[in-house]
Amino acid sequence: MSTAAAAASGGPVETAIRTKLTETLNPTELAITNDSWQHRHHHAMRETGGGNGETHFSIQVVSDAFAGKSMMQRHRMIYGALAEEMQQGLHALSLKTKTPEEVAKAAAAAPSA
């Protein structure tokens, strides 16, 4: 697993996301970014006690579990794993889902510097 996946320094929602996706997908790479600060409305809610500041995340996952699955199926897998968090206030996810083979193919196709 990548270093980003091992660095669980976020809040309780980010930690739950990391744990559940690791258990569900056994990813070779997992990067989670809390983007909640970019959403003023949610930032204002947190400051007045109406939220925990963990409502929007960008997630990049590389996993063999995605092999043979469409993008929609991959996203449904993630939303299914995080159903509890969605019910508890997780508002939005920006997802990038790939298999290790797709990552290798993209790296091979990229122009070398």
Biopython code that builds the backbone (N, CA, C, O; Angstrom):
import numpy as np
from Bio.PDB.StructureBuilder import StructureBuilder

atoms = [
    (1, "MET", "N", (0.846, -1.176, 0.000)),
    (1, "MET", "CA", (0.000, 0.000, 0.000)),
    (1, "MET", "C", (0.890, 1.237, 0.000)),
    (1, "MET", "O", (1.990, 1.215, 0.552)),
    (2, "SER", "N", (0.420, 2.300, -0.610)),
    (2, "SER", "CA", (1.231, 3.506, -0.720)),
    (2, "SER", "C", (1.374, 4.198, 0.621)),
    (2, "SER", "O", (0.615, 3.936, 1.555)),
    (3, "THR", "N", (2.361, 5.091, 0.708)),
    (3, "THR", "CA", (2.573, 5.869, 1.919)),
    (3, "THR", "C", (1.359, 6.709, 2.240)),
    (3, "THR", "O", (1.013, 6.876, 3.409)),
    (4, "ALA", "N", (0.696, 7.251, 1.205)),
    (4, "ALA", "CA", (-0.493, 8.072, 1.438)),
    (4, "ALA", "C", (-1.561, 7.276, 2.162)),
    (4, "ALA", "O", (-2.270, 7.821, 3.008)),
    (5, "ALA", "N", (-1.688, 5.998, 1.846)),
    (5, "ALA", "CA", (-2.699, 5.170, 2.492)),
    (5, "ALA", "C", (-2.349, 4.919, 3.952)),
    (5, "ALA", "O", (-3.242, 4.779, 4.788)),
    (6, "ALA", "N", (-1.078, 4.861, 4.260)),
    (6, "ALA", "CA", (-0.668, 4.573, 5.623)),
    (6, "ALA", "C", (-0.726, 5.796, 6.522)),
    (6, "ALA", "O", (-0.754, 5.661, 7.746)),
    (7, "ALA", "N", (-0.744, 6.978, 5.941)),
    (7, "ALA", "CA", (-0.712, 8.214, 6.727)),
    (7, "ALA", "C", (-2.119, 8.628, 7.112)),
    (7, "ALA", "O", (-2.734, 9.448, 6.431)),
    (8, "ALA", "N", (-2.631, 8.073, 8.187)),
    (8, "ALA", "CA", (-3.988, 8.377, 8.629)),
    (8, "ALA", "C", (-3.940, 9.533, 9.620)),
    (8, "ALA", "O", (-3.991, 9.321, 10.832)),
    (9, "SER", "N", (-3.843, 10.737, 9.112)),
    (9, "SER", "CA", (-3.709, 11.889, 9.992)),
    (9, "SER", "C", (-4.955, 12.750, 10.004)),
    (9, "SER", "O", (-4.950, 13.825, 10.603)),
    (10, "GLY", "N", (-6.023, 12.308, 9.359)),
    (10, "GLY", "CA", (-7.231, 13.103, 9.270)),
    (10, "GLY", "C", (-8.140, 12.915, 10.456)),
    (10, "GLY", "O", (-7.794, 12.271, 11.446)),
    (11, "GLY", "N", (-9.329, 13.506, 10.324)),
    (11, "GLY", "CA", (-10.330, 13.416, 11.367)),
    (11, "GLY", "C", (-11.058, 12.085, 11.344)),
    (11, "GLY", "O", (-10.668, 11.173, 10.616)),
    (12, "PRO", "N", (-12.116, 11.969, 12.141)),
    (12, "PRO", "CA", (-12.819, 10.690, 12.262)),
    (12, "PRO", "C", (-13.477, 10.205, 10.972)),
    (12, "PRO", "O", (-13.508, 9.000, 10.720)),
    (13, "VAL", "N", (-14.003, 11.112, 10.151)),
    (13, "VAL", "CA", (-14.627, 10.694, 8.897)),
    (13, "VAL", "C", (-13.555, 10.208, 7.926)),
    (13, "VAL", "O", (-13.716, 9.163, 7.297)),
    (14, "GLU", "N", (-12.471, 10.954, 7.802)),
    (14, "GLU", "CA", (-11.382, 10.529, 6.925)),
    (14, "GLU", "C", (-10.807, 9.192, 7.369)),
    (14, "GLU", "O", (-10.497, 8.342, 6.534)),
    (15, "THR", "N", (-10.664, 8.999, 8.661)),
    (15, "THR", "CA", (-10.156, 7.734, 9.189)),
    (15, "THR", "C", (-11.113, 6.597, 8.854)),
    (15, "THR", "O", (-10.672, 5.513, 8.472)),
    (16, "ALA", "N", (-12.410, 6.828, 8.992)),
    (16, "ALA", "CA", (-13.408, 5.801, 8.661)),
    (16, "ALA", "C", (-13.360, 5.473, 7.171)),
    (16, "ALA", "O", (-13.437, 4.306, 6.790)),
    (17, "ILE", "N", (-13.235, 6.496, 6.331)),
    (17, "ILE", "CA", (-13.139, 6.276, 4.884)),
    (17, "ILE", "C", (-11.922, 5.409, 4.576)),
    (17, "ILE", "O", (-12.024, 4.430, 3.837)),
    (18, "ARG", "N", (-10.784, 5.766, 5.136)),
    (18, "ARG", "CA", (-9.537, 5.033, 4.891)),
    (18, "ARG", "C", (-9.673, 3.574, 5.339)),
    (18, "ARG", "O", (-9.278, 2.661, 4.614)),
    (19, "THR", "N", (-10.222, 3.361, 6.515)),
    (19, "THR", "CA", (-10.382, 2.013, 7.055)),
    (19, "THR", "C", (-11.313, 1.175, 6.192)),
    (19, "THR", "O", (-10.983, 0.047, 5.827)),
    (20, "LYS", "N", (-12.470, 1.727, 5.868)),
    (20, "LYS", "CA", (-13.465, 0.963, 5.115)),
    (20, "LYS", "C", (-13.002, 0.658, 3.694)),
    (20, "LYS", "O", (-13.213, -0.450, 3.200)),
    (21, "LEU", "N", (-12.376, 1.625, 3.034)),
    (21, "LEU", "CA", (-11.910, 1.369, 1.667)),
    (21, "LEU", "C", (-10.737, 0.400, 1.658)),
    (21, "LEU", "O", (-10.604, -0.401, 0.732)),
    (22, "THR", "N", (-9.898, 0.461, 2.661)),
    (22, "THR", "CA", (-8.786, -0.484, 2.760)),
    (22, "THR", "C", (-9.313, -1.899, 2.966)),
    (22, "THR", "O", (-8.845, -2.840, 2.326)),
    (23, "GLU", "N", (-10.284, -2.047, 3.858)),
    (23, "GLU", "CA", (-10.856, -3.366, 4.127)),
    (23, "GLU", "C", (-11.642, -3.892, 2.932)),
    (23, "GLU", "O", (-11.573, -5.082, 2.623)),
    (24, "THR", "N", (-12.385, -3.024, 2.261)),
    (24, "THR", "CA", (-13.258, -3.438, 1.169)),
    (24, "THR", "C", (-12.502, -3.700, -0.131)),
    (24, "THR", "O", (-12.781, -4.673, -0.832)),
    (25, "LEU", "N", (-11.542, -2.826, -0.450)),
    (25, "LEU", "CA", (-10.914, -2.855, -1.770)),
    (25, "LEU", "C", (-9.476, -3.350, -1.785)),
    (25, "LEU", "O", (-8.934, -3.628, -2.855)),
    (26, "ASN", "N", (-8.852, -3.465, -0.623)),
    (26, "ASN", "CA", (-7.441, -3.858, -0.550)),
    (26, "ASN", "C", (-6.623, -3.101, -1.607)),
    (26, "ASN", "O", (-5.999, -3.719, -2.469)),
    (27, "PRO", "N", (-6.628, -1.771, -1.538)),
    (27, "PRO", "CA", (-5.987, -0.976, -2.595)),
    (27, "PRO", "C", (-4.464, -1.060, -2.577)),
    (27, "PRO", "O", (-3.840, -1.250, -1.533)),
    (28, "THR", "N", (-3.891, -0.913, -3.771)),
    (28, "THR", "CA", (-2.438, -0.782, -3.860)),
    (28, "THR", "C", (-2.049, 0.677, -3.673)),
    (28, "THR", "O", (-0.920, 0.979, -3.284)),
    (29, "GLU", "N", (-2.992, 1.587, -3.952)),
    (29, "GLU", "CA", (-2.810, 3.014, -3.701)),
    (29, "GLU", "C", (-4.125, 3.581, -3.203)),
    (29, "GLU", "O", (-5.198, 3.220, -3.688)),
    (30, "LEU", "N", (-4.029, 4.473, -2.232)),
    (30, "LEU", "CA", (-5.211, 5.148, -1.697)),
    (30, "LEU", "C", (-4.800, 6.534, -1.231)),
    (30, "LEU", "O", (-3.988, 6.681, -0.318)),
    (31, "ALA", "N", (-5.368, 7.544, -1.865)),
    (31, "ALA", "CA", (-5.098, 8.928, -1.470)),
    (31, "ALA", "C", (-6.433, 9.596, -1.165)),
    (31, "ALA", "O", (-7.354, 9.572, -1.982)),
    (32, "ILE", "N", (-6.525, 10.188, 0.010)),
    (32, "ILE", "CA", (-7.753, 10.844, 0.449)),
    (32, "ILE", "C", (-7.419, 12.282, 0.809)),
    (32, "ILE", "O", (-6.517, 12.541, 1.606)),
    (33, "THR", "N", (-8.154, 13.215, 0.214)),
    (33, "THR", "CA", (-7.946, 14.637, 0.489)),
    (33, "THR", "C", (-9.248, 15.233, 0.984)),
    (33, "THR", "O", (-10.286, 15.095, 0.336)),
    (34, "ASN", "N", (-9.198, 15.894, 2.126)),
    (34, "ASN", "CA", (-10.372, 16.575, 2.668)),
    (34, "ASN", "C", (-10.492, 17.935, 1.978)),
    (34, "ASN", "O", (-9.680, 18.830, 2.211)),
    (35, "ASP", "N", (-11.498, 18.082, 1.137)),
    (35, "ASP", "CA", (-11.729, 19.314, 0.387)),
    (35, "ASP", "C", (-12.796, 20.199, 1.032)),
    (35, "ASP", "O", (-13.231, 21.179, 0.427)),
    (36, "SER", "N", (-13.215, 19.870, 2.232)),
    (36, "SER", "CA", (-14.329, 20.570, 2.878)),
    (36, "SER", "C", (-14.074, 22.060, 3.046)),
    (36, "SER", "O", (-15.009, 22.859, 2.984)),
    (37, "TRP", "N", (-12.831, 22.439, 3.254)),
    (37, "TRP", "CA", (-12.499, 23.853, 3.459)),
    (37, "TRP", "C", (-12.859, 24.697, 2.243)),
    (37, "TRP", "O", (-13.013, 25.912, 2.365)),
    (38, "GLN", "N", (-12.995, 24.087, 1.088)),
    (38, "GLN", "CA", (-13.310, 24.831, -0.133)),
    (38, "GLN", "C", (-14.788, 25.187, -0.243)),
    (38, "GLN", "O", (-15.189, 25.909, -1.155)),
    (39, "HIS", "N", (-15.580, 24.694, 0.666)),
    (39, "HIS", "CA", (-17.027, 24.899, 0.593)),
    (39, "HIS", "C", (-17.453, 25.797, 1.745)),
    (39, "HIS", "O", (-17.614, 25.333, 2.874)),
    (40, "ARG", "N", (-17.630, 27.051, 1.468)),
    (40, "ARG", "CA", (-17.887, 28.063, 2.497)),
    (40, "ARG", "C", (-19.081, 27.723, 3.369)),
    (40, "ARG", "O", (-19.029, 27.875, 4.589)),
    (41, "HIS", "N", (-20.150, 27.265, 2.748)),
    (41, "HIS", "CA", (-21.353, 26.955, 3.514)),
    (41, "HIS", "C", (-21.048, 25.925, 4.597)),
    (41, "HIS", "O", (-21.482, 26.073, 5.739)),
    (42, "HIS", "N", (-20.306, 24.890, 4.240)),
    (42, "HIS", "CA", (-19.994, 23.843, 5.204)),
    (42, "HIS", "C", (-18.977, 24.333, 6.228)),
    (42, "HIS", "O", (-19.005, 23.917, 7.386)),
    (43, "HIS", "N", (-18.078, 25.218, 5.800)),
    (43, "HIS", "CA", (-17.118, 25.816, 6.729)),
    (43, "HIS", "C", (-17.864, 26.638, 7.769)),
    (43, "HIS", "O", (-17.554, 26.568, 8.958)),
    (44, "ALA", "N", (-18.854, 27.424, 7.323)),
    (44, "ALA", "CA", (-19.641, 28.247, 8.250)),
    (44, "ALA", "C", (-20.425, 27.356, 9.207)),
    (44, "ALA", "O", (-20.544, 27.685, 10.387)),
    (45, "MET", "N", (-20.961, 26.237, 8.728)),
    (45, "MET", "CA", (-21.689, 25.317, 9.589)),
    (45, "MET", "C", (-20.777, 24.774, 10.682)),
    (45, "MET", "O", (-21.188, 24.672, 11.838)),
    (46, "ARG", "N", (-19.540, 24.424, 10.326)),
    (46, "ARG", "CA", (-18.602, 23.885, 11.311)),
    (46, "ARG", "C", (-18.309, 24.919, 12.385)),
    (46, "ARG", "O", (-18.253, 24.586, 13.569)),
    (47, "GLU", "N", (-18.121, 26.180, 11.978)),
    (47, "GLU", "CA", (-17.785, 27.232, 12.937)),
    (47, "GLU", "C", (-18.915, 27.504, 13.910)),
    (47, "GLU", "O", (-18.670, 27.958, 15.027)),
    (48, "THR", "N", (-20.153, 27.234, 13.505)),
    (48, "THR", "CA", (-21.294, 27.466, 14.390)),
    (48, "THR", "C", (-21.733, 26.187, 15.083)),
    (48, "THR", "O", (-22.780, 26.151, 15.730)),
    (49, "GLY", "N", (-20.937, 25.145, 14.947)),
    (49, "GLY", "CA", (-21.247, 23.890, 15.620)),
    (49, "GLY", "C", (-22.171, 22.978, 14.838)),
    (49, "GLY", "O", (-22.644, 21.980, 15.381)),
    (50, "GLY", "N", (-22.445, 23.292, 13.576)),
    (50, "GLY", "CA", (-23.381, 22.497, 12.794)),
    (50, "GLY", "C", (-22.740, 21.423, 11.949)),
    (50, "GLY", "O", (-23.440, 20.789, 11.160)),
    (51, "GLY", "N", (-21.470, 21.187, 12.066)),
    (51, "GLY", "CA", (-20.835, 20.156, 11.253)),
    (51, "GLY", "C", (-19.441, 19.868, 11.757)),
    (51, "GLY", "O", (-18.916, 20.598, 12.598)),
    (52, "ASN", "N", (-18.841, 18.815, 11.253)),
    (52, "ASN", "CA", (-17.527, 18.431, 11.754)),
    (52, "ASN", "C", (-16.391, 18.816, 10.823)),
    (52, "ASN", "O", (-15.234, 18.495, 11.099)),
    (53, "GLY", "N", (-16.699, 19.501, 9.718)),
    (53, "GLY", "CA", (-15.651, 19.930, 8.805)),
    (53, "GLY", "C", (-15.158, 18.834, 7.888)),
    (53, "GLY", "O", (-14.150, 19.010, 7.203)),
    (54, "GLU", "N", (-15.841, 17.713, 7.858)),
    (54, "GLU", "CA", (-15.455, 16.602, 6.989)),
    (54, "GLU", "C", (-16.661, 16.202, 6.144)),
    (54, "GLU", "O", (-17.346, 15.221, 6.432)),
    (55, "THR", "N", (-16.898, 16.976, 5.110)),
    (55, "THR", "CA", (-18.089, 16.759, 4.288)),
    (55, "THR", "C", (-17.782, 16.485, 2.823)),
    (55, "THR", "O", (-18.602, 15.886, 2.127)),
    (56, "HIS", "N", (-16.612, 16.913, 2.337)),
    (56, "HIS", "CA", (-16.235, 16.780, 0.928)),
    (56, "HIS", "C", (-14.834, 16.181, 0.836)),
    (56, "HIS", "O", (-13.894, 16.674, 1.460)),
    (57, "PHE", "N", (-14.705, 15.108, 0.046)),
    (57, "PHE", "CA", (-13.410, 14.465, -0.099)),
    (57, "PHE", "C", (-13.123, 14.131, -1.552)),
    (57, "PHE", "O", (-14.035, 13.838, -2.326)),
    (58, "SER", "N", (-11.854, 14.179, -1.913)),
    (58, "SER", "CA", (-11.365, 13.645, -3.177)),
    (58, "SER", "C", (-10.646, 12.351, -2.823)),
    (58, "SER", "O", (-9.812, 12.315, -1.919)),
    (59, "ILE", "N", (-10.983, 11.287, -3.553)),
    (59, "ILE", "CA", (-10.411, 9.978, -3.259)),
    (59, "ILE", "C", (-9.872, 9.372, -4.543)),
    (59, "ILE", "O", (-10.572, 9.300, -5.554)),
    (60, "GLN", "N", (-8.626, 8.941, -4.490)),
    (60, "GLN", "CA", (-8.006, 8.224, -5.601)),
    (60, "GLN", "C", (-7.683, 6.822, -5.106)),
    (60, "GLN", "O", (-6.965, 6.646, -4.121)),
    (61, "VAL", "N", (-8.224, 5.825, -5.804)),
    (61, "VAL", "CA", (-8.042, 4.436, -5.397)),
    (61, "VAL", "C", (-7.549, 3.622, -6.576)),
    (61, "VAL", "O", (-8.090, 3.714, -7.678)),
    (62, "VAL", "N", (-6.523, 2.828, -6.340)),
    (62, "VAL", "CA", (-6.056, 1.850, -7.316)),
    (62, "VAL", "C", (-6.244, 0.489, -6.658)),
    (62, "VAL", "O", (-5.689, 0.220, -5.592)),
    (63, "SER", "N", (-7.042, -0.374, -7.312)),
    (63, "SER", "CA", (-7.353, -1.666, -6.717)),
    (63, "SER", "C", (-7.664, -2.707, -7.784)),
    (63, "SER", "O", (-8.283, -2.400, -8.802)),
    (64, "ASP", "N", (-7.232, -3.930, -7.544)),
    (64, "ASP", "CA", (-7.591, -5.051, -8.410)),
    (64, "ASP", "C", (-9.088, -5.342, -8.348)),
    (64, "ASP", "O", (-9.633, -5.963, -9.261)),
    (65, "ALA", "N", (-9.759, -4.904, -7.285)),
    (65, "ALA", "CA", (-11.198, -5.128, -7.138)),
    (65, "ALA", "C", (-11.997, -4.450, -8.246)),
    (65, "ALA", "O", (-13.154, -4.801, -8.476)),
    (66, "PHE", "N", (-11.394, -3.487, -8.930)),
    (66, "PHE", "CA", (-12.088, -2.762, -10.007)),
    (66, "PHE", "C", (-11.986, -3.461, -11.363)),
    (66, "PHE", "O", (-12.621, -3.030, -12.326)),
    (67, "ALA", "N", (-11.201, -4.527, -11.452)),
    (67, "ALA", "CA", (-11.007, -5.218, -12.732)),
    (67, "ALA", "C", (-12.348, -5.682, -13.301)),
    (67, "ALA", "O", (-13.147, -6.316, -12.612)),
    (68, "GLY", "N", (-12.573, -5.352, -14.572)),
    (68, "GLY", "CA", (-13.792, -5.752, -15.253)),
    (68, "GLY", "C", (-15.019, -4.957, -14.887)),
    (68, "GLY", "O", (-16.119, -5.288, -15.331)),
    (69, "LYS", "N", (-14.863, -3.910, -14.085)),
    (69, "LYS", "CA", (-15.989, -3.101, -13.641)),
    (69, "LYS", "C", (-16.005, -1.756, -14.377)),
    (69, "LYS", "O", (-14.955, -1.184, -14.669)),
    (70, "SER", "N", (-17.197, -1.270, -14.666)),
    (70, "SER", "CA", (-17.343, 0.050, -15.274)),
    (70, "SER", "C", (-17.083, 1.120, -14.211)),
    (70, "SER", "O", (-17.039, 0.824, -13.017)),
    (71, "MET", "N", (-16.913, 2.353, -14.657)),
    (71, "MET", "CA", (-16.703, 3.454, -13.719)),
    (71, "MET", "C", (-17.892, 3.535, -12.749)),
    (71, "MET", "O", (-17.695, 3.727, -11.550)),
    (72, "MET", "N", (-19.108, 3.393, -13.253)),
    (72, "MET", "CA", (-20.299, 3.464, -12.401)),
    (72, "MET", "C", (-20.278, 2.348, -11.350)),
    (72, "MET", "O", (-20.597, 2.592, -10.186)),
    (73, "GLN", "N", (-19.913, 1.150, -11.743)),
    (73, "GLN", "CA", (-19.843, 0.043, -10.793)),
    (73, "GLN", "C", (-18.779, 0.297, -9.723)),
    (73, "GLN", "O", (-18.990, -0.008, -8.549)),
    (74, "ARG", "N", (-17.659, 0.845, -10.124)),
    (74, "ARG", "CA", (-16.585, 1.166, -9.176)),
    (74, "ARG", "C", (-17.060, 2.206, -8.166)),
    (74, "ARG", "O", (-16.820, 2.068, -6.966)),
    (75, "HIS", "N", (-17.728, 3.238, -8.649)),
    (75, "HIS", "CA", (-18.223, 4.284, -7.757)),
    (75, "HIS", "C", (-19.275, 3.730, -6.805)),
    (75, "HIS", "O", (-19.308, 4.095, -5.630)),
    (76, "ARG", "N", (-20.134, 2.849, -7.310)),
    (76, "ARG", "CA", (-21.146, 2.235, -6.445)),
    (76, "ARG", "C", (-20.495, 1.399, -5.349)),
    (76, "ARG", "O", (-20.999, 1.352, -4.227)),
    (77, "MET", "N", (-19.388, 0.744, -5.661)),
    (77, "MET", "CA", (-18.661, -0.024, -4.649)),
    (77, "MET", "C", (-18.207, 0.890, -3.513)),
    (77, "MET", "O", (-18.325, 0.545, -2.337)),
    (78, "ILE", "N", (-17.690, 2.051, -3.879)),
    (78, "ILE", "CA", (-17.199, 2.997, -2.871)),
    (78, "ILE", "C", (-18.359, 3.588, -2.079)),
    (78, "ILE", "O", (-18.310, 3.640, -0.850)),
    (79, "TYR", "N", (-19.394, 4.032, -2.769)),
    (79, "TYR", "CA", (-20.546, 4.583, -2.059)),
    (79, "TYR", "C", (-21.192, 3.542, -1.158)),
    (79, "TYR", "O", (-21.669, 3.876, -0.074)),
    (80, "GLY", "N", (-21.213, 2.284, -1.591)),
    (80, "GLY", "CA", (-21.750, 1.216, -0.752)),
    (80, "GLY", "C", (-20.935, 1.035, 0.517)),
    (80, "GLY", "O", (-21.489, 0.872, 1.604)),
    (81, "ALA", "N", (-19.615, 1.065, 0.374)),
    (81, "ALA", "CA", (-18.729, 0.909, 1.531)),
    (81, "ALA", "C", (-18.867, 2.074, 2.508)),
    (81, "ALA", "O", (-18.645, 1.917, 3.708)),
    (82, "LEU", "N", (-19.235, 3.243, 1.983)),
    (82, "LEU", "CA", (-19.302, 4.454, 2.815)),
    (82, "LEU", "C", (-20.740, 4.898, 3.092)),
    (82, "LEU", "O", (-20.978, 6.065, 3.406)),
    (83, "ALA", "N", (-21.688, 3.985, 2.978)),
    (83, "ALA", "CA", (-23.100, 4.336, 3.162)),
    (83, "ALA", "C", (-23.371, 4.969, 4.527)),
    (83, "ALA", "O", (-24.130, 5.933, 4.629)),
    (84, "GLU", "N", (-22.754, 4.431, 5.562)),
    (84, "GLU", "CA", (-22.970, 4.967, 6.909)),
    (84, "GLU", "C", (-22.479, 6.409, 7.010)),
    (84, "GLU", "O", (-23.150, 7.260, 7.594)),
    (85, "GLU", "N", (-21.308, 6.678, 6.441)),
    (85, "GLU", "CA", (-20.754, 8.034, 6.485)),
    (85, "GLU", "C", (-21.630, 8.995, 5.683)),
    (85, "GLU", "O", (-21.802, 10.149, 6.077)),
    (86, "MET", "N", (-22.181, 8.533, 4.567)),
    (86, "MET", "CA", (-23.063, 9.382, 3.755)),
    (86, "MET", "C", (-24.318, 9.741, 4.548)),
    (86, "MET", "O", (-24.797, 10.872, 4.465)),
    (87, "GLN", "N", (-24.848, 8.803, 5.308)),
    (87, "GLN", "CA", (-26.033, 9.069, 6.117)),
    (87, "GLN", "C", (-25.733, 10.004, 7.274)),
    (87, "GLN", "O", (-26.630, 10.676, 7.785)),
    (88, "GLN", "N", (-24.471, 10.049, 7.688)),
    (88, "GLN", "CA", (-24.087, 10.865, 8.839)),
    (88, "GLN", "C", (-23.515, 12.222, 8.464)),
    (88, "GLN", "O", (-22.977, 12.918, 9.325)),
    (89, "GLY", "N", (-23.620, 12.619, 7.183)),
    (89, "GLY", "CA", (-23.211, 13.970, 6.831)),
    (89, "GLY", "C", (-22.128, 14.102, 5.791)),
    (89, "GLY", "O", (-21.870, 15.209, 5.319)),
    (90, "LEU", "N", (-21.472, 12.995, 5.409)),
    (90, "LEU", "CA", (-20.534, 13.068, 4.294)),
    (90, "LEU", "C", (-21.349, 13.479, 3.080)),
    (90, "LEU", "O", (-22.317, 12.810, 2.719)),
    (91, "HIS", "N", (-20.961, 14.572, 2.457)),
    (91, "HIS", "CA", (-21.819, 15.207, 1.456)),
    (91, "HIS", "C", (-21.410, 14.914, 0.017)),
    (91, "HIS", "O", (-22.272, 14.705, -0.838)),
    (92, "ALA", "N", (-20.113, 14.896, -0.262)),
    (92, "ALA", "CA", (-19.683, 14.777, -1.654)),
    (92, "ALA", "C", (-18.335, 14.075, -1.752)),
    (92, "ALA", "O", (-17.437, 14.277, -0.935)),
    (93, "LEU", "N", (-18.227, 13.235, -2.793)),
    (93, "LEU", "CA", (-16.975, 12.552, -3.088)),
    (93, "LEU", "C", (-16.595, 12.817, -4.532)),
    (93, "LEU", "O", (-17.436, 12.751, -5.429)),
    (94, "SER", "N", (-15.326, 13.116, -4.752)),
    (94, "SER", "CA", (-14.766, 13.185, -6.091)),
    (94, "SER", "C", (-13.879, 11.957, -6.206)),
    (94, "SER", "O", (-12.880, 11.834, -5.497)),
    (95, "LEU", "N", (-14.253, 11.035, -7.115)),
    (95, "LEU", "CA", (-13.582, 9.741, -7.160)),
    (95, "LEU", "C", (-12.771, 9.538, -8.433)),
    (95, "LEU", "O", (-13.211, 9.874, -9.533)),
    (96, "LYS", "N", (-11.578, 8.982, -8.258)),
    (96, "LYS", "CA", (-10.757, 8.503, -9.366)),
    (96, "LYS", "C", (-10.436, 7.057, -9.028)),
    (96, "LYS", "O", (-9.778, 6.773, -8.027)),
    (97, "THR", "N", (-10.907, 6.146, -9.873)),
    (97, "THR", "CA", (-10.768, 4.719, -9.601)),
    (97, "THR", "C", (-10.069, 4.039, -10.774)),
    (97, "THR", "O", (-10.478, 4.190, -11.925)),
    (98, "LYS", "N", (-9.024, 3.299, -10.473)),
    (98, "LYS", "CA", (-8.259, 2.609, -11.520)),
    (98, "LYS", "C", (-7.792, 1.252, -11.008)),
    (98, "LYS", "O", (-7.720, 1.006, -9.804)),
    (99, "THR", "N", (-7.478, 0.384, -11.960)),
    (99, "THR", "CA", (-6.823, -0.874, -11.622)),
    (99, "THR", "C", (-5.313, -0.654, -11.746)),
    (99, "THR", "O", (-4.886, 0.300, -12.398)),
    (100, "PRO", "N", (-4.504, -1.511, -11.138)),
    (100, "PRO", "CA", (-3.052, -1.378, -11.314)),
    (100, "PRO", "C", (-2.655, -1.447, -12.785)),
    (100, "PRO", "O", (-1.726, -0.759, -13.208)),
    (101, "GLU", "N", (-3.348, -2.269, -13.565)),
    (101, "GLU", "CA", (-3.044, -2.387, -14.991)),
    (101, "GLU", "C", (-3.311, -1.071, -15.729)),
    (101, "GLU", "O", (-2.543, -0.683, -16.609)),
    (102, "GLU", "N", (-4.397, -0.391, -15.369)),
    (102, "GLU", "CA", (-4.712, 0.901, -16.002)),
    (102, "GLU", "C", (-3.655, 1.945, -15.668)),
    (102, "GLU", "O", (-3.285, 2.757, -16.516)),
    (103, "VAL", "N", (-3.173, 1.920, -14.436)),
    (103, "VAL", "CA", (-2.112, 2.859, -14.034)),
    (103, "VAL", "C", (-0.841, 2.564, -14.825)),
    (103, "VAL", "O", (-0.195, 3.484, -15.327)),
    (104, "ALA", "N", (-0.482, 1.298, -14.938)),
    (104, "ALA", "CA", (0.732, 0.913, -15.684)),
    (104, "ALA", "C", (0.616, 1.291, -17.154)),
    (104, "ALA", "O", (1.576, 1.777, -17.752)),
    (105, "LYS", "N", (-0.540, 1.072, -17.726)),
    (105, "LYS", "CA", (-0.763, 1.402, -19.145)),
    (105, "LYS", "C", (-0.646, 2.914, -19.354)),
    (105, "LYS", "O", (-0.030, 3.357, -20.324)),
    (106, "ALA", "N", (-1.229, 3.706, -18.455)),
    (106, "ALA", "CA", (-1.147, 5.159, -18.574)),
    (106, "ALA", "C", (0.299, 5.636, -18.412)),
    (106, "ALA", "O", (0.730, 6.555, -19.108)),
    (107, "ALA", "N", (1.046, 5.017, -17.502)),
    (107, "ALA", "CA", (2.448, 5.390, -17.300)),
    (107, "ALA", "C", (3.280, 5.065, -18.544)),
    (107, "ALA", "O", (4.163, 5.834, -18.926)),
    (108, "ALA", "N", (2.993, 3.933, -19.166)),
    (108, "ALA", "CA", (3.725, 3.526, -20.362)),
    (108, "ALA", "C", (3.424, 4.446, -21.540)),
    (108, "ALA", "O", (4.283, 4.676, -22.391)),
    (109, "ALA", "N", (2.212, 4.966, -21.584)),
    (109, "ALA", "CA", (1.798, 5.833, -22.686)),
    (109, "ALA", "C", (2.235, 7.280, -22.507)),
    (109, "ALA", "O", (2.239, 8.052, -23.465)),
    (110, "ALA", "N", (2.602, 7.651, -21.280)),
    (110, "ALA", "CA", (3.000, 9.024, -20.988)),
    (110, "ALA", "C", (4.360, 9.317, -21.630)),
    (110, "ALA", "O", (5.262, 8.480, -21.595)),
    (111, "PRO", "N", (4.500, 10.519, -22.221)),
    (111, "PRO", "CA", (5.799, 10.864, -22.802)),
    (111, "PRO", "C", (6.860, 10.971, -21.730)),
    (111, "PRO", "O", (6.597, 11.497, -20.649)),
    (112, "SER", "N", (8.051, 10.481, -22.010)),
    (112, "SER", "CA", (9.127, 10.563, -21.030)),
    (112, "SER", "C", (9.767, 11.935, -21.085)),
    (112, "SER", "O", (9.819, 12.572, -22.137)),
    (113, "ALA", "N", (10.250, 12.380, -19.946)),
    (113, "ALA", "CA", (10.831, 13.723, -19.844)),
    (113, "ALA", "C", (12.268, 13.748, -20.259)),
    (113, "ALA", "O", (12.900, 14.804, -20.230)),
]
sb = StructureBuilder()
sb.init_structure("model")
sb.init_model(0)
sb.init_chain("A")
sb.init_seg("    ")
for serial, (resi, resn, name, xyz) in enumerate(atoms, 1):
    if name == "N":
        sb.init_residue(resn, " ", resi, " ")
    sb.init_atom(name, np.array(xyz, "f"), 0.0, 1.0, " ", f" {name:<3s}", serial, name[0])
structure = sb.get_structure()
